[in-house]
Amino acid sequence: MRRLQAMIVKEIWSLLRDPKARIVLVFPPLMQLFVFTFATTLDVSNVQVAVFDQSQGAHAAELVQRIEGSPNFRQVAYLHSTAEVERAIDRQAVIAALVIEPDFDARLDRGEPAQVGLVLDGRRSNAAQIVNGYIAQIAGQMNREAVAQLSGGGVEVTNWFNPALDFKWFTLPGLIVIITSIAGIAITSQTVSRERELGTFDQLLVSPLRAHEILAGKVVPPVLVGMFNGTLFLILAQLVFGVPYTGSLLLFFPSLVLYMFSLVGIGLFVSSLSMTQQQSFLGAFAVTVPLMLLSGYASPIENMPHWLQPITYLDPARYFLTVVQGLFLKDLPAGAVFRQLWPLALIAVATLTAAGRLFRARME
């Protein structure tokens, strides 16, 4: 235990003795949290749309006014022919053009649902689909109100887990997973290669420390750094960004520890393979990008090709992302958390075992 304690203290001091290194441990992840939270918005705002109103009635005018009053649209351009609609979309003057049919007002007056046409710029597919959702919501709400006035009925919409549909409630828990991953692998991937470059790796070989003690000493500091960053992000998410945390802290921290162990195993494996810190950096980058893309943060796993989906089961970020988002937004029960933790524990054991065997092989 004394040798192990000395090794852990030595690794912690190697991380903290350099003032620049201390700043790198906390400041870049903190900056990434603030920048990415606003940069990865799923909202589309300040866009320009066009309207081709063939009805010229009161209901059509009200629909246009609702669109103009939406904070998502900067300006509404009025067009007078199909040719103008084509030119506006072709020149990218607008991202969408709303075409109101001539019988729009007449159908609403009879209590019948009325349809409108929407021409979207497919070159900006993601933004166009979001604009489509905005306009469809406005038109659908007006349709329901008009029909409800005549029939006495209506539809009440309730958004569970995110009542205000605030994008930060969805993106920020995922960013905690992603930024913790980047920092954890980046720090760990430099440990062994840094020893080789500084010439201290040979001193470890002739020291009384055993291989598993050296390995354990290199595992603990990155885990502690990850725990600190994860705790800091958890606090800032609530106090600064207003994202509620509805789950149990007793479930969050054990999940974070298991996740950090799985990341440290990956980082140590990369570091043991590398001879220089530059190789470690490139290896960490090669591992981190697939880790993020396959986690389900950028796009749902269900939307990925069928042959790619089984590979995501090897990604520890997939399981921790489910846990963090569930604990933040819907008070994920302990049983559901444990169903995500046992694969995470298997990945941690597998990565640490592989890193340990490679590390011993490099020491011989």
WOURUR-V500020 format. One record per pair of residues at least 4 apart in sequence whose ideal C-beta (glycine too) atoms are under 6 Angstrom apart, sorted by the first residue. I is the first residue (numbers start at 1). J is the second residue. D is the distance in Angstrom with one decimal. If there is no record, write none. Layout:
i->I j->J d->D
i->I j->J d->D
//
This chain:
i->3 j->209 d->5.5
i->3 j->213 d->5.5
i->4 j->213 d->5.0
i->4 j->216 d->5.9
i->7 j->209 d->6.0
i->7 j->213 d->5.8
i->7 j->217 d->2.9
i->8 j->217 d->4.9
i->8 j->220 d->4.9
i->11 j->217 d->5.2
i->11 j->218 d->5.7
i->11 j->221 d->4.6
i->12 j->221 d->4.9
i->13 j->17 d->5.2
i->15 j->21 d->6.0
i->15 j->221 d->5.6
i->16 j->22 d->5.6
i->23 j->27 d->4.9
i->24 j->28 d->6.0
i->25 j->225 d->5.6
i->26 j->30 d->5.9
i->29 j->179 d->5.0
i->29 j->183 d->4.9
i->29 j->229 d->5.3
i->32 j->36 d->5.4
i->32 j->179 d->5.0
i->33 j->179 d->5.8
i->33 j->233 d->5.9
i->35 j->39 d->5.6
i->36 j->40 d->5.3
i->36 j->175 d->5.3
i->37 j->172 d->5.4
i->40 j->171 d->5.0
i->41 j->167 d->5.2
i->42 j->167 d->4.5
i->43 j->167 d->5.4
i->44 j->127 d->4.9
i->44 j->130 d->4.4
i->44 j->131 d->5.9
i->45 j->72 d->5.0
i->46 j->74 d->4.5
i->47 j->95 d->5.1
i->48 j->74 d->5.5
i->48 j->75 d->4.9
i->48 j->94 d->5.0
i->49 j->73 d->5.6
i->49 j->76 d->5.8
i->49 j->94 d->5.3
i->49 j->96 d->4.8
i->50 j->77 d->4.3
i->50 j->79 d->5.1
i->50 j->88 d->5.1
i->50 j->94 d->4.4
i->50 j->97 d->4.2
i->51 j->64 d->5.4
i->51 j->76 d->5.7
i->51 j->78 d->5.8
i->51 j->98 d->4.9
i->52 j->79 d->4.6
i->52 j->85 d->5.4
i->52 j->99 d->4.8
i->53 j->60 d->5.2
i->53 j->100 d->4.8
i->54 j->100 d->5.8
i->54 j->102 d->4.6
i->55 j->60 d->4.1
i->55 j->100 d->5.0
i->55 j->102 d->5.7
i->55 j->104 d->4.0
i->55 j->105 d->4.9
i->57 j->105 d->3.0
i->59 j->105 d->4.6
i->59 j->108 d->4.7
i->60 j->100 d->4.9
i->60 j->104 d->5.3
i->60 j->105 d->5.9
i->63 j->142 d->5.7
i->66 j->138 d->5.1
i->67 j->76 d->5.9
i->67 j->138 d->5.9
i->68 j->76 d->5.0
i->72 j->134 d->5.2
i->79 j->84 d->4.1
i->79 j->85 d->5.5
i->85 j->97 d->4.6
i->85 j->119 d->6.0
i->86 j->90 d->5.9
i->88 j->93 d->4.6
i->88 j->94 d->4.9
i->89 j->119 d->5.9
i->89 j->121 d->5.4
i->95 j->121 d->5.0
i->95 j->128 d->5.9
i->95 j->131 d->5.6
i->96 j->118 d->6.0
i->96 j->120 d->5.1
i->96 j->131 d->4.9
i->97 j->119 d->4.4
i->98 j->116 d->5.9
i->98 j->118 d->5.7
i->99 j->117 d->3.7
i->100 j->104 d->5.0
i->100 j->116 d->5.3
i->103 j->107 d->5.4
i->104 j->114 d->4.8
i->107 j->112 d->4.4
i->107 j->114 d->4.0
i->108 j->114 d->5.0
i->108 j->146 d->4.7
i->111 j->147 d->5.9
i->111 j->150 d->3.9
i->113 j->143 d->5.5
i->116 j->139 d->5.7
i->120 j->128 d->4.0
i->120 j->132 d->6.0
i->121 j->128 d->5.5
i->124 j->128 d->5.3
i->132 j->136 d->5.9
i->136 j->140 d->5.8
i->144 j->148 d->5.8
i->144 j->155 d->5.2
i->147 j->151 d->5.7
i->148 j->153 d->5.4
i->148 j->154 d->3.8
i->159 j->163 d->5.2
i->159 j->165 d->5.8
i->161 j->329 d->4.5
i->161 j->330 d->5.1
i->162 j->169 d->4.8
i->167 j->171 d->5.7
i->168 j->172 d->5.1
i->168 j->241 d->5.3
i->168 j->243 d->5.9
i->169 j->243 d->5.3
i->172 j->237 d->5.3
i->172 j->241 d->5.7
i->172 j->243 d->5.1
i->173 j->324 d->4.6
i->173 j->325 d->4.7
i->173 j->328 d->4.4
i->174 j->297 d->4.4
i->174 j->321 d->5.9
i->175 j->179 d->5.7
i->176 j->233 d->4.6
i->176 j->324 d->5.8
i->177 j->317 d->5.6
i->177 j->320 d->5.3
i->177 j->321 d->4.8
i->177 j->324 d->5.5
i->178 j->292 d->5.4
i->180 j->184 d->5.9
i->180 j->226 d->5.7
i->180 j->229 d->5.9
i->180 j->230 d->5.5
i->181 j->291 d->5.8
i->181 j->317 d->5.7
i->182 j->186 d->5.9
i->182 j->288 d->5.7
i->183 j->229 d->6.0
i->184 j->222 d->5.9
i->184 j->226 d->4.7
i->184 j->260 d->5.8
i->184 j->263 d->3.8
i->185 j->189 d->5.7
i->185 j->263 d->5.5
i->185 j->266 d->5.9
i->185 j->267 d->4.5
i->185 j->284 d->5.0
i->185 j->288 d->5.5
i->186 j->284 d->5.4
i->187 j->222 d->4.8
i->188 j->222 d->4.5
i->188 j->264 d->4.9
i->188 j->267 d->2.7
i->188 j->268 d->5.7
i->189 j->267 d->4.4
i->189 j->270 d->4.5
i->189 j->271 d->4.8
i->189 j->280 d->4.4
i->189 j->284 d->4.0
i->190 j->194 d->5.0
i->190 j->277 d->5.6
i->190 j->280 d->5.3
i->191 j->218 d->4.7
i->191 j->271 d->5.3
i->192 j->271 d->4.1
i->192 j->272 d->5.3
i->193 j->271 d->5.3
i->193 j->274 d->4.5
i->193 j->276 d->5.8
i->193 j->277 d->4.9
i->193 j->280 d->4.2
i->194 j->277 d->5.8
i->195 j->200 d->5.0
i->195 j->201 d->3.9
i->196 j->201 d->4.7
i->197 j->276 d->6.0
i->197 j->277 d->5.7
i->204 j->214 d->5.8
i->209 j->213 d->4.8
i->209 j->214 d->5.1
i->211 j->360 d->4.7
i->211 j->363 d->5.7
i->215 j->356 d->5.3
i->215 j->359 d->5.7
i->219 j->264 d->5.2
i->222 j->264 d->5.1
i->223 j->260 d->4.6
i->223 j->264 d->6.0
i->226 j->230 d->6.0
i->226 j->260 d->4.1
i->230 j->256 d->4.8
i->235 j->239 d->5.9
i->236 j->240 d->4.7
i->237 j->241 d->5.4
i->237 j->243 d->4.6
i->238 j->245 d->5.6
i->245 j->328 d->5.5
i->246 j->331 d->4.2
i->247 j->327 d->3.0
i->247 j->331 d->5.0
i->247 j->332 d->5.6
i->251 j->337 d->4.8
i->252 j->327 d->5.6
i->255 j->323 d->4.8
i->258 j->344 d->4.7
i->258 j->345 d->5.6
i->258 j->348 d->5.6
i->259 j->316 d->5.9
i->259 j->320 d->4.3
i->261 j->348 d->4.1
i->262 j->316 d->4.0
i->262 j->347 d->4.6
i->262 j->348 d->4.0
i->262 j->351 d->5.6
i->265 j->351 d->2.6
i->265 j->352 d->4.0
i->265 j->355 d->5.1
i->266 j->287 d->6.0
i->266 j->351 d->5.1
i->268 j->355 d->3.7
i->269 j->354 d->5.6
i->269 j->355 d->4.2
i->270 j->283 d->4.1
i->270 j->284 d->5.7
i->271 j->280 d->5.3
i->272 j->358 d->4.4
i->272 j->359 d->4.8
i->272 j->362 d->5.6
i->274 j->279 d->3.8
i->274 j->280 d->4.2
i->274 j->283 d->5.6
i->275 j->279 d->6.0
i->284 j->288 d->5.9
i->290 j->294 d->5.6
i->291 j->315 d->5.9
i->291 j->317 d->5.3
i->293 j->298 d->5.6
i->294 j->312 d->4.7
i->294 j->315 d->4.6
i->295 j->315 d->5.7
i->295 j->317 d->3.6
i->295 j->318 d->5.1
i->295 j->321 d->5.1
i->296 j->300 d->5.9
i->296 j->301 d->4.5
i->296 j->318 d->5.9
i->296 j->321 d->5.9
i->297 j->321 d->6.0
i->299 j->303 d->5.4
i->301 j->309 d->5.9
i->301 j->312 d->5.3
i->304 j->308 d->4.7
i->304 j->309 d->5.4
i->312 j->318 d->5.2
i->316 j->344 d->5.6
i->316 j->347 d->4.8
i->317 j->321 d->5.6
i->319 j->340 d->4.3
i->319 j->343 d->5.5
i->319 j->344 d->4.6
i->322 j->326 d->6.0
i->322 j->340 d->5.3
i->323 j->337 d->5.6
i->323 j->340 d->5.1
i->326 j->330 d->5.7
i->326 j->332 d->3.1
i->327 j->332 d->5.2
i->332 j->336 d->5.0
i->332 j->337 d->5.6
i->355 j->359 d->6.0
//
